[in-house]
Amino acid sequence: MKRHLIIAALSAFLLGFHTSTAQEIIVPLSSLNTPSYNGKGGDTLTLELPFFDDFSDYDGQARHDRWLQSQALVNKNFAPKAPTIGMATLDALDADGNLYPHASTNLFAADTLTSQILRLDSLTGASQRKLQPTDSVSLSFYYVPGGWYGYPWELVGDAPAVNDSLFLDFYDHNDGRWNVVWASGGFNADTSGIQSHWPWRYAYVKIDNAKYFNKHFQFRFRNYASLDPNPKTGISGNCDQWNIDYIYINYNRSAADSFSRDIAFVEKAPSMLRHYIAMPARQFKQSDMATNIEMTIVNRYNQTLASTYSYSIEDANGQQVASYDGGYENISPFFPNGTYQNSPLHSKPPVNFTFPVNGQQAEFRITHVVREGVSGDIHNGNDTLRFIQTFANYYAYDDGTPENGYGLTAPGNKVWLACRYDLNVHDTLTAVDLYFNRTRNNENADIPFHLCIWKCENGLPSTLIYKDPARLFPSFDGMNNYHRYALTTPVVVSDTVFIGFEQLSNDFINLGFDRSNDSRQYTFYRTAGDWMQSILCGSVMMRPLFGSEAVVGISKPHTSALSATIFPTPASDILHIRLDGDAANKYISIIDMKGISLLDIPYTDNVDLHNIPNGIYIIRILDTLTRQQSIKKLIIKR
């Protein structure tokens, strides 16, 4: 059962809303975009031993060549330090990423992860023979409840209550029924994590009943969940997560064979920038490069092994622009001391190059590879990581995937949120992308806010540079759920600024929150008092955009077009506009190719161009109330 987390201004955390101070709130998601596994599927398959999946080389829905049915989400975000990179998460969201329609505060059946058919009647290939209960066929896996362990403001997920259970079932083909063979009631990972510093638990289940040794064996994981009875709107959401990993079935096993000759990555590939996941190409300088990056590499064997590590960088044309070879290094086994690779040549490799951006938008594909250096890994899917380093027209602290919802509440009627961005050259802020989580019944859709820009003084937001006059509201459409809010008037900014919004109520707005990338040192909030730095580990999903292409981009599904006609074209001194509809709340902007606004006026049918030189421009007609707009190319020639 979900127990939302509220962080008070004095860095104390409370479980409830009965407080008079300003608070940051972290809540579970009510929905989540769920990518599909890109592979042929839907058919029932028959597999043979061994069966293995560590969910390392894909995301989204479970692979159809291993799993027949799944509402579980394969991801790399919902629990840190998995046995190897990736896990499957069972929770209260269905296969489409929405809360189950029957979800309630009472216990309800939630996710199921069902295997394809697995032959347990015989072995094929070089070891052809009949399988029997005496062949020591066993299934093992690792599991951890949501929440992991540690400080509440640094955790991802929600620990299930005692009755919010995880089950493992075997299918009895003869009786046509599923039998529970293993189960765990909910618990808090602190109970094991504080002692071992690694709260993932190991489960080992023998398959020794003769009724399962046929051509139709299957197994499945399933969970029960229950929602928190929270009266606050916009709060109820996903809860009671169970994360499972490293599922392995084979014969000739024993309870002691939890070790695999497997060297693997554990965490996602990082950005090679010092502060950002992505940044504008125009702003990029060599000083933005990280000095080192952190790679978490594990040896799951019971002996020290030698391994190699390297990375390579390719541009959009597949041409290598940089590489690094860390050579051979020994890596100690993870058990019993919970150690990872500690050689800095592999765990903290240097970033010994600069991206060749030259002010032009670009993407670079970074590939990390680790290998067991003598006889090779038993599982190679967890030996490769990839990351796309993007230089476009926006800053991003987040990776595009929310694990929680973020918002503020206070006794007053307004709250402010601001994130810091350091510009190397002056630029024109034209829009802000915000990722709002969709709540049940769209409870947060009518919360108004204004986009704002502040100067920076002594590391804090100070003078308000700009407050957009448009009264905005959360929207949930658009690419990947980001909604682009164009500024009524583009603003030239430089040096260090804070960008965010003024919220015109104290309701919970539910902004996407990425727990995988920590930018709390650049995130600040305020009510009537002083600005406070966030203490929540993660990044609010806000991306400021610069330049005219952010306003006139082709893909803008969230913006409806106004119907308008301009003439003559080219124009000289007077531009005539014919607008379908009334002129209320309409503004006209003329923007040059650098994104600088040269004219911002209330709507008029005849625009005076005498003070604008010859050239090519963008003319935008914006309804500041509905955010509908008409964008056209304007040529001025005399």
C-alpha positions in Angstrom: 0.0 0.0 0.0 1.5 3.3 -1.1 2.5 5.8 1.6 3.4 9.0 -0.1 6.5 10.9 0.9 6.4 14.6 1.9 9.6 16.5 2.5 9.2 19.6 4.7 11.2 22.8 4.3 13.4 21.9 7.3 14.5 18.7 5.6 12.3 16.5 7.9 10.0 14.0 6.2 6.4 13.4 7.2 3.9 10.8 6.2 0.8 12.9 5.9 -0.5 16.3 5.0 -1.0 17.7 8.5 1.6 20.4 8.5 1.8 24.1 8.1 5.2 24.4 6.3 6.0 24.3 2.6 6.7 20.9 1.3 8.0 18.9 -1.6 5.9 15.9 -2.4 6.9 12.7 -4.2 4.1 10.4 -5.3 3.8 7.2 -7.3 2.7 7.4 -11.0 -0.9 6.8 -12.0 0.2 5.9 -15.5 3.4 5.3 -17.4 4.3 5.2 -21.1 5.2 1.5 -21.7 7.4 0.8 -24.7 6.8 -2.4 -26.5 9.6 -4.9 -27.0 10.6 -4.7 -30.6 10.4 -8.4 -31.6 8.1 -10.9 -33.1 5.7 -12.2 -30.5 2.2 -13.3 -29.6 2.6 -17.0 -30.3 3.0 -19.8 -27.9 6.5 -21.3 -28.1 8.1 -24.4 -26.6 11.5 -23.8 -25.0 14.2 -26.1 -23.7 16.6 -26.0 -20.8 18.3 -23.9 -19.7 16.0 -20.9 -19.3 17.6 -17.6 -18.4 16.6 -13.9 -18.4 18.2 -11.1 -16.6 16.3 -8.4 -18.5 19.6 -6.7 -19.4 19.4 -6.1 -23.1 15.9 -4.7 -23.6 13.2 -2.6 -22.0 9.4 -2.4 -22.0 7.3 -5.5 -22.4 8.9 -8.9 -21.6 10.5 -10.7 -24.6 8.1 -13.0 -26.4 10.8 -15.6 -27.0 10.8 -16.2 -23.3 7.5 -15.0 -21.9 4.0 -15.7 -23.1 2.1 -13.1 -21.1 3.3 -10.1 -19.1 2.0 -7.0 -17.4 5.4 -6.5 -15.8 7.6 -3.6 -16.9 11.1 -4.5 -18.0 13.3 -1.5 -16.9 16.6 -0.3 -15.6 15.2 2.4 -13.2 13.0 1.0 -10.4 15.7 -0.5 -8.1 19.4 0.3 -7.9 22.2 -2.2 -7.9 20.3 -5.2 -9.5 22.2 -8.4 -9.8 23.0 -7.3 -13.4 21.6 -4.3 -15.3 17.8 -4.5 -15.8 14.9 -6.1 -13.9 11.2 -6.8 -14.3 8.9 -4.8 -12.1 5.4 -6.1 -11.0 3.2 -3.4 -9.6 -0.3 -1.9 -9.8 -0.1 -0.7 -13.4 -1.4 -2.9 -16.3 0.3 -3.7 -19.6 -0.7 -0.3 -21.0 0.8 1.5 -18.1 -2.4 2.5 -16.4 -3.7 1.7 -13.0 -5.8 -1.4 -13.1 -9.6 -0.5 -13.5 -10.3 -2.6 -10.4 -7.5 -1.1 -8.3 -8.8 -0.1 -4.9 -7.8 0.2 -1.3 -8.7 -3.4 -0.9 -6.3 -6.2 -1.9 -6.5 -6.8 -5.7 -4.7 -9.1 -8.2 -2.3 -7.0 -10.3 0.6 -8.1 -12.6 1.4 -11.5 -14.0 4.6 -12.6 -15.8 4.0 -16.0 -17.4 6.7 -18.0 -19.2 6.5 -19.7 -22.5 6.1 -23.5 -22.4 9.3 -25.2 -21.2 10.0 -28.8 -21.9 10.8 -30.7 -18.7 10.2 -34.2 -20.2 13.6 -34.7 -21.8 16.9 -33.1 -22.9 17.8 -32.8 -26.6 21.0 -32.2 -28.5 24.2 -33.8 -27.3 22.6 -34.9 -24.0 19.5 -36.5 -25.2 17.7 -38.3 -22.4 14.6 -38.3 -20.3 14.4 -35.8 -17.4 13.3 -37.0 -14.0 12.7 -35.5 -10.5 16.0 -36.8 -9.4 17.9 -34.6 -11.9 17.9 -31.7 -9.6 16.0 -29.3 -11.8 15.6 -26.0 -10.0 14.5 -22.4 -10.5 16.3 -19.5 -8.9 15.9 -15.7 -9.0 16.6 -12.5 -7.1 13.9 -10.2 -5.8 13.5 -7.0 -3.8 10.4 -5.0 -2.8 10.1 -1.4 -4.0 11.9 1.3 -2.0 15.3 -0.4 -1.6 16.8 1.0 1.6 18.3 4.2 2.9 17.0 7.7 3.3 13.3 8.0 2.2 14.1 11.0 0.0 16.5 9.0 -2.1 14.4 5.9 -2.7 12.6 4.7 -5.8 9.3 2.8 -5.5 7.0 1.7 -2.7 7.5 -1.2 -0.3 4.5 -3.6 -0.3 2.6 -4.1 2.9 2.5 -7.6 4.4 -0.5 -8.7 2.4 0.7 -7.1 -0.8 2.4 -10.3 -1.8 4.5 -11.9 -4.6 3.8 -15.4 -5.8 5.6 -18.0 -7.9 3.3 -20.6 -9.5 4.0 -23.8 -11.5 1.5 -25.1 -14.0 0.1 -28.6 -13.7 -0.9 -29.6 -17.2 -2.6 -32.8 -16.1 -5.0 -31.0 -13.7 -5.1 -27.8 -15.7 -4.3 -25.6 -12.7 -1.6 -23.4 -11.3 -0.1 -24.3 -8.0 1.6 -21.8 -5.6 5.2 -23.1 -4.9 6.7 -20.0 -3.3 5.4 -16.7 -1.9 6.6 -13.7 0.0 4.6 -11.2 2.0 5.5 -7.5 1.6 8.4 -6.2 3.7 10.6 -3.1 3.8 14.0 -3.6 2.2 15.6 -1.8 5.2 15.2 -5.0 7.1 17.9 -6.7 5.0 19.6 -3.8 3.3 20.9 -2.1 6.4 22.7 -5.3 7.4 24.0 -6.5 4.1 24.1 -3.2 2.1 22.5 -5.1 -0.7 18.8 -6.0 0.0 18.2 -8.2 -3.1 17.2 -11.6 -1.8 17.9 -15.0 -3.4 15.2 -17.6 -3.9 15.8 -21.2 -4.9 12.9 -23.5 -5.7 13.3 -27.2 -6.5 11.2 -28.7 -9.3 11.0 -32.2 -7.9 7.4 -33.2 -8.4 6.8 -35.8 -11.2 3.7 -34.0 -12.3 5.7 -31.1 -13.8 8.1 -33.3 -15.9 6.2 -33.1 -19.2 6.2 -31.1 -22.4 3.9 -28.4 -21.0 5.6 -27.0 -18.0 5.2 -23.3 -17.3 5.9 -20.9 -14.4 4.6 -17.5 -13.6 5.1 -14.6 -11.1 2.2 -12.5 -9.9 1.5 -10.0 -7.2 -1.3 -8.5 -5.2 -1.5 -4.8 -4.4 -3.7 -2.2 -2.6 -3.9 1.6 -3.0 -3.4 4.0 -0.2 -6.7 5.6 1.0 -5.5 9.2 0.3 -8.1 12.0 0.2 -5.7 14.4 -1.5 -6.5 14.7 -5.3 -3.7 13.7 -7.7 -1.9 11.5 -5.2 -3.2 8.0 -5.5 -1.1 6.0 -8.0 1.2 3.1 -8.6 2.4 1.1 -5.5 3.6 -2.1 -4.0 6.4 -2.8 -6.5 8.3 -6.1 -6.7 11.5 -6.2 -8.7 12.8 -9.6 -9.9 15.9 -10.4 -11.8 18.3 -13.2 -12.9 15.8 -15.9 -13.4 17.5 -19.3 -14.1 16.2 -22.8 -14.6 18.5 -25.8 -15.3 19.2 -29.4 -14.2 22.1 -30.7 -12.0 21.7 -27.7 -9.7 22.0 -27.3 -5.9 21.0 -24.6 -3.5 24.7 -23.6 -3.4 25.1 -22.8 -7.1 24.0 -19.1 -6.9 27.3 -18.2 -8.6 27.6 -17.7 -12.4 30.8 -17.0 -14.3 29.4 -13.7 -15.4 30.9 -10.2 -15.4 28.3 -7.6 -16.1 27.2 -4.0 -15.9 24.9 -3.1 -13.1 23.8 0.5 -13.7 22.8 2.5 -16.8 25.4 4.2 -19.0 26.0 7.8 -17.9 26.1 11.1 -19.7 29.6 12.3 -20.6 28.7 15.9 -19.7 29.4 17.3 -16.3 25.9 18.4 -15.4 23.4 17.6 -18.1 21.9 14.7 -19.9 21.5 16.9 -23.0 22.3 20.5 -23.8 22.0 22.9 -26.7 24.7 22.6 -29.4 25.1 26.4 -29.4 25.9 26.4 -25.7 28.4 23.4 -25.6 32.0 24.2 -24.6 34.9 21.9 -23.8 34.5 22.8 -20.2 31.1 21.0 -20.2 32.8 17.6 -20.6 33.0 15.4 -17.6 36.5 14.5 -16.4 35.5 10.9 -15.5 32.4 8.8 -15.6 31.3 6.1 -13.1 30.6 2.5 -14.3 29.3 -0.1 -11.9 30.7 -3.6 -12.9 30.1 -6.8 -11.0 31.7 -10.3 -10.9 29.0 -12.8 -10.1 31.4 -15.7 -9.9 33.0 -17.0 -6.6 36.6 -16.3 -7.8 38.5 -13.3 -8.9 38.5 -12.9 -12.7 40.3 -10.8 -15.2 38.2 -8.5 -17.4 38.5 -5.8 -20.1 36.6 -2.6 -20.4 36.3 -0.1 -23.2 34.1 2.5 -24.7 33.7 4.0 -28.2 31.9 7.0 -29.6 30.4 7.3 -33.1 28.7 10.2 -34.8 25.3 9.9 -36.7 27.1 8.6 -39.7 28.7 5.7 -37.8 32.2 7.3 -37.9 34.2 6.7 -34.7 35.2 10.0 -33.1 36.8 8.8 -29.9 37.5 5.6 -28.0 39.0 4.4 -24.7 40.6 1.0 -23.8 41.0 0.3 -20.1 42.9 -2.9 -20.7 42.9 -5.9 -18.4 42.0 -5.6 -14.7 41.2 -8.1 -12.0 37.7 -7.9 -10.5 36.9 -9.5 -7.1 33.7 -11.5 -6.6 30.7 -9.6 -5.4 30.0 -12.1 -2.6 30.5 -12.1 0.3 31.5 -8.5 0.7 29.3 -6.8 -1.8 32.2 -5.4 -3.8 32.1 -4.1 -7.4 35.0 -3.4 -9.7 37.3 -0.9 -7.9 40.0 -0.3 -10.5 39.6 3.3 -11.6 40.6 2.3 -15.2 37.3 0.4 -15.4 35.1 1.9 -12.7 36.0 5.6 -13.3 37.3 5.7 -16.8 38.5 9.1 -18.1 36.7 11.2 -20.6 39.7 12.0 -22.8 38.1 13.8 -25.7 35.6 16.6 -26.6 32.5 16.0 -28.7 33.0 17.7 -32.2 29.8 19.7 -32.0 30.9 23.1 -33.4 27.6 24.7 -32.7 25.7 22.2 -34.9 23.0 19.9 -33.6 24.2 16.4 -33.3 23.9 13.0 -31.7 26.6 10.6 -30.6 26.3 6.9 -29.9 28.4 5.8 -26.9 28.9 2.1 -26.5 30.5 0.6 -23.3 31.7 -3.0 -23.4 33.0 -5.2 -20.6 34.3 -8.8 -21.1 35.5 -11.6 -19.0 39.1 -11.8 -20.3 40.0 -15.5 -20.2 37.3 -17.9 -21.1 34.3 -15.5 -21.8 31.1 -14.8 -20.0 28.3 -17.3 -19.6 25.8 -14.4 -20.3 26.8 -11.7 -22.8 23.6 -9.7 -23.0 24.7 -7.7 -19.9 28.1 -6.9 -21.3 27.1 -3.9 -23.4 25.6 -0.5 -22.6 24.6 2.3 -24.9 23.9 5.9 -24.4 22.9 8.6 -27.0 24.5 12.0 -26.2 22.3 14.7 -27.6 23.2 18.2 -28.6 20.0 19.9 -29.8 18.2 23.1 -28.7 17.4 22.2 -25.1 18.8 21.5 -21.7 17.9 18.3 -19.8 18.8 17.0 -16.4 16.4 14.1 -16.9 16.5 11.0 -19.1 12.9 11.2 -20.3 11.4 8.5 -18.0 9.6 9.4 -14.8 9.6 7.1 -11.8 7.5 9.4 -9.6 5.5 12.6 -9.6 6.7 15.8 -8.1 4.9 18.8 -6.7 4.7 21.4 -4.0 2.1 22.3 -1.4 1.9 25.2 1.1 -0.5 27.0 3.3 -0.7 29.9 0.9 -2.2 30.1 -2.6 1.0 30.2 -4.6 4.3 28.2 -5.0 7.3 28.6 -7.2 9.7 26.1 -8.7 13.0 27.0 -10.4 15.9 25.0 -12.0 19.3 26.4 -12.7 20.9 26.6 -16.1 24.4 27.9 -16.9 24.7 29.5 -20.4 28.1 29.9 -22.1 26.8 32.4 -24.6 23.6 34.6 -24.8 20.6 32.8 -26.3 16.9 33.2 -26.8 14.6 31.2 -24.6 11.5 30.5 -26.7 9.7 27.6 -25.1 9.7 25.2 -22.1 8.9 21.5 -22.4 7.1 20.1 -19.2 6.3 16.5 -18.5 3.1 16.3 -16.5 2.0 12.9 -15.2 -1.6 12.0 -16.0 -3.5 11.3 -12.9 -6.7 9.4 -12.3 -9.6 11.4 -13.8 -7.1 14.1 -14.8 -7.3 15.6 -11.3 -4.3 17.9 -11.9 -5.5 19.3 -15.4 -7.0 22.5 -14.1 -4.1 23.8 -12.0 -2.9 27.2 -13.5 0.7 28.4 -13.7 2.9 31.0 -15.4 6.3 30.3 -16.9 9.0 32.4 -15.1 12.7 33.4 -15.5 14.9 34.6 -12.6 18.4 36.0 -12.4 20.9 34.1 -10.3 22.6 35.7 -7.2 24.8 33.8 -4.8 23.6 30.5 -6.3 19.9 31.3 -5.7 17.0 32.6 -7.8 16.7 36.4 -7.3 15.2 39.1 -9.5 12.3 38.0 -11.7 13.3 38.7 -15.3 10.2 37.6 -17.0 6.8 36.2 -16.2 4.8 35.0 -19.1 1.3 36.6 -19.2 -0.3 33.4 -20.5 -2.2 31.4 -17.9 -1.2 27.8 -18.6 -2.4 24.4 -17.5 -0.9 20.9 -17.3 -1.3 19.0 -20.6 -0.6 15.3 -21.2 -0.4 14.9 -24.9 2.7 15.4 -27.2 5.7 13.4 -27.9 6.7 11.2 -24.9 4.2 13.2 -22.8 6.3 16.4 -22.9 4.1 19.3 -23.7 5.7 22.4 -25.3 4.7 25.7 -23.9 5.9 28.6 -26.1 6.7 31.9 -24.5 4.4 34.7 -25.5 7.5 36.8 -25.9 10.9 35.1 -26.5 13.5 36.3 -24.0 17.2 36.8 -24.5 19.1 35.3 -21.5 22.8 34.9 -20.6 25.1 33.6 -17.9 23.2 31.7 -15.2 19.4 31.9 -15.0 16.7 30.0 -13.2 13.7 28.8 -15.3 10.5 27.4 -13.8 7.0 28.5 -13.0 4.7 30.2 -10.6 1.8 27.9 -9.6 -1.4 29.8 -8.8 -2.7 27.3 -6.2 -1.3 24.9 -3.7 -2.8 21.8 -5.3 -0.5 18.9 -6.3 0.5 19.5 -10.0 2.3 16.2 -10.5 5.3 17.0 -12.6 7.3 14.1 -13.9 10.3 13.2 -11.7 13.3 11.2 -12.9 14.9 9.4 -9.9 17.8 8.1 -12.0 19.6 11.4 -12.4 20.2 13.6 -9.4 20.0 17.4 -10.0 18.6 18.5 -6.6 21.5 20.9 -6.2 20.1 22.9 -9.1 16.4 22.7 -8.1 14.8 25.3 -5.8 11.3 26.0 -4.5 9.6 28.8 -2.6 6.4 29.8 -1.0 6.1 33.2 0.7 9.5 32.8 2.3 13.0 32.2 1.1 14.1 29.9 -1.7 14.8 26.4 -0.5 17.1 23.9 -2.3 15.4 20.5 -3.0 16.6 17.5 -0.9 14.9 15.0 -3.2 17.2 12.8 -5.2 16.2 13.1 -8.8 15.3 15.7 -11.5 12.1 17.5 -12.3 11.2 16.9 -16.0 11.5 20.4 -17.4 13.5 21.2 -20.5 14.0 24.9 -21.6 14.3 25.3 -25.4 16.2 28.0 -27.3 16.0 29.5 -30.8 13.3 29.8 -33.3 13.2 26.1 -34.2 11.7 25.4 -30.8 8.7 27.5 -31.8 8.3 26.5 -35.5 9.2 22.8 -35.2 7.3 20.4 -37.5 6.2 18.0 -34.7 3.9 20.0 -32.4 0.9 17.7 -31.8 -0.1 19.6 -28.7 -0.7 22.9 -30.5 -3.8 23.5 -32.6 -3.3 25.9 -35.5 -5.0 29.3 -35.9 -6.2 30.0 -39.4 -4.6 33.2 -40.8 -3.5 34.7 -44.1 -0.7 37.2 -44.6 0.0 39.4 -47.6 1.8 40.7 -49.6 4.7 38.3 -49.7 7.4 39.4 -49.9 6.3 42.4 -47.8 7.9 45.8 -47.6 6.5 48.4 -45.2 3.0 47.1 -44.2 2.0 43.5 -43.7 -1.7 42.7 -43.8 -3.2 39.8 -41.8 -6.6 38.2 -42.2 -7.5 36.1 -39.1 -10.4 33.6 -39.1 -12.1 34.4 -35.8 -11.9 37.2 -33.3 -8.8 39.0 -32.2 -9.3 38.6 -28.4 -6.2 37.4 -26.5 -4.1 37.3 -29.7 -0.5 38.6 -30.0 1.8 38.9 -33.0 5.5 38.2 -32.8 8.2 38.6 -35.5 11.2 36.4 -34.8 14.6 36.4 -36.6 16.5 33.3 -37.5 18.5 33.5 -34.3 15.3 33.2 -32.3 15.3 36.9 -31.2 11.9 38.6 -31.2 12.0 41.9 -33.0 8.3 42.7 -32.6 5.7 41.8 -30.0 2.4 43.5 -30.2 -1.3 42.9 -29.6 -3.1 41.6 -32.7 -3.7 44.1 -35.5 -4.8 43.6 -39.1 -2.0 45.8 -40.4 1.6 45.4 -39.1 4.1 48.2 -39.5 7.4 46.8 -40.8 9.4 50.0 -41.2 11.8 49.3 -38.4 12.6 45.7 -39.4 15.4 45.3 -42.0 15.2 43.1 -45.1 15.5 39.4 -44.4 13.7 36.2 -43.6 11.7 35.9 -40.4 9.0 33.9 -38.6 5.7 35.6 -37.8 3.7 34.0 -35.1 0.1 34.8 -34.1 -0.6 33.3 -30.7 -3.8 33.0 -28.6 -2.4 33.5 -25.1 -5.5 31.8 -23.6 -5.9 28.7 -25.7 -2.2 28.5 -26.9 -3.4 28.0 -30.5 -1.1 29.6 -32.9 -0.4 30.3 -36.6 3.3 30.2 -37.7 4.4 31.4 -41.1 7.5 32.5 -43.0 7.8 36.2 -43.6 10.1 37.7 -46.2 10.8 41.5 -46.0 12.2 42.9 -49.2 12.3 46.6 -50.3 
